[in-house]
Amino acid sequence: MAPMAINVVGENEADSIDDIDVSVEMRDSFLEYAYSVIYARALPDARDGLKPVQRRIVYQMHKMGLTPDRGHVKSQRVVGEVMGKLHPHGDAPIYDALVRLAQDFNLRLPLVDGHGNFGSLDDGPAAARYTEARLAPSAALLTDGLDEDAVDFVPNYDNQFQQPDVLPADFPSLLVNGASGIAVGMATSIPPHNPAEALRGALHMLRHPDTTNRELMRFIPGPDFPGGGIIPGLQGVEEAYETGRGIFKVRAKASIERVSARRMGIVITELPYMVGPERVIEKIKDGVNAGKIKGISAVSNLTDREHGLRMVVNVKNGFNPESVLALLYKHTPLEESFATNAVALVEGQPKTMTLADILRVFIDHRLDVTLRRTMFLIKRKQERLHLVEGLLRAILDIDDVIAIIRSSGDVDEARGRLQIAFDLTEIQANYILELRLRRLTKFSRLELESERDQLEDELDRLRAIAGSRQLLEQKVADDLEATAAAVKSPRRTVLLSEDAQSVSPAALGSDLEIPDEPCIVVLTPEGGIARIPGSEPPAPPVAGESDHFRSWGESTTRGQVIVVFSDGIARRVAVETLPALVRSDLGQSLAGTVSVTEIIQETVPSGVEPVGVVSQATDQVLALGTSFGVVKRVRPDWPTNRDSWPVITLEGGDRVVGASNSNSTDFAVFITRSAQLLKFPIDSVRPQGPAGGGIAGIKLASGDEAIFFATVEEVATAVVATITEPKDGIPGTFPGSAKFTPLVEFPAKGRATMGVRCHRFLRNESHLRLGWAGPFMPVAATSSGTVVPLSSEPGKRDGSGLQLQSVVESLT
């Protein structure tokens, strides 16, 4: 089949008509188009990391004097200058490139300082007529040396202006800011990196030219995205550095936090590269509607300029937040893949580059730029030295210089006579003739000689750099170190050697919802509350080895517990809303507890504090004591339709000092401020309803009050601990004395009696600060949580204590 042909008619109708093969024409035209896209639009130069339009924007703004210390100008003005002089491809692509150079969420080191709406991850920028721009400080590092013959200049599109073929580039912009572009038959995608790490890698490459990509990863461990995020697993990063191609995951930074009184949530503070919060919210809603994501009640975007990115995903009660987060990573853009394809122009040819290749091209470029700048400075200083030497000759007899000039008929005659009289070159003679007389008379010989010596020293140094590869490399190294100090910033993206997501929906299966398993709810002296898995009671606290707790109660993860407050009100708490702690061999860490008042939905009055957490089990009878010495046992018929209810009717000024579940074999123990202890069988107190006011527990002397109450099983390890407070000084400012005694040494007395003395006061002591009775040795702690050691030997039942070194705030 003969090839198709078209007729081409010349300008003159008499011209002959040429037949052209369509396939040849299409091939040639497509090749020209592809060449233009690859070399003039889509791919960056490996030396300065910029595409032509980006380079032209930075250069033209540099020529316009839009330095960081100058004011902003309209972006439309910059676009017009670039389009009219350097880039005749329309204002839209120029402004798009300008916007990208100004977006701090897009580039690791923005090159343009934008003023106005330059867009966000979810929204586009305002029009060019509404925004303003100037160069950012980092752009000066790219253009430094343009006026010193550091790079070649080429004509613009119409040969009216000159533009740099490449920028000097003091830092490896291709690595620092990355690149993305789609050409014909090829594309590039390079992630951003930390500026200081990239420069440290370049320094290592300069000093060790044969270094490997794996060695470079000691200095450049992985990408560093502007918005942070997490890279779980570096296998794809290593592959990209070794071959120029690789895929790795980028994950949002999320944490499990309490977002309301009774609800846990997922708080997201960093997103994968170029992922916006609105896009994430849209995908979450789609996943929930499709049934792929469960356990979410609401999603809100609380991002603002002051606090930065903050997205809150509310998790329904009964669902495991870690499992919900794993579903979000799987079905939403909270986890994205980044495909690296490091393609850039090297000596005019597109090339897929390894990490070492990128740094090697940059180092070669810096060596060339530094050498050219050195040669330029040598030339300029030689010219200045030549003029200074001429002035030194002429300044020896300034009167003769003036006389020769005044007596000459024209400039040519004066020039010639000066050259003969002082042995000057034409350049030196012209310089003297062009000087104003007042400047010529002010020249000092000493100053000129000093300038000459400085110029000669500087020339020696520059010539040494230009003539020595070692000194040239040292100069480049010094410049790179100075640049690193100027652009250093903390790493934003966290790199994990392995996938840190330990919970996956596939592995959890039905565990997406929190299972109803036994647990122990503990209450700390500071009012913190949390749950510990398992049905075993918490281990007794050991000083210096485990945290101490004030009270504990049995429950299940889907159950409820009751917290009794000092105002006599019991408040119900859902266990699933409490943070889960992990047991350890040494006991349990209570550092992750949350305040009870944050859990309770209703407002707790000021000064009211939790005094005990008890199980809601129907076979447990609640016992409590008050500061007025009242004791009460409450039947466990708790209301089912209320979250809070009174468990005792208190007199004015009275308060609950202790509450715990009790067994019929336990003893009730009261300790008063005046160091009286009463122990009596708890079964001597008949259970009452919640409205009852209780009965007399301990008889108090005038001015005395109960400071401790608990029900204790009289086991061999049960002890009584007391701490006094000095009579003089502000309460809580001076340590007192402390002692502990086995509980069995205190005789049981009848209810409503005064009991026996449990601590003999020293001369400077007047009352007890703290009292405690329980089945194990308590832990004493200061207000900051520091453990204060107690005596290792028990004291007599009514003996005095040993002096403490610190003020104790809690006994638990």
Summary of the structure (lengths in Angstrom):
residues: 812
radius of gyration: 41.5
end to end distance: 99.7
largest distance: 134.8
contacts: 2664
relative contact order: 0.07
helix: 32%
strand: 26%
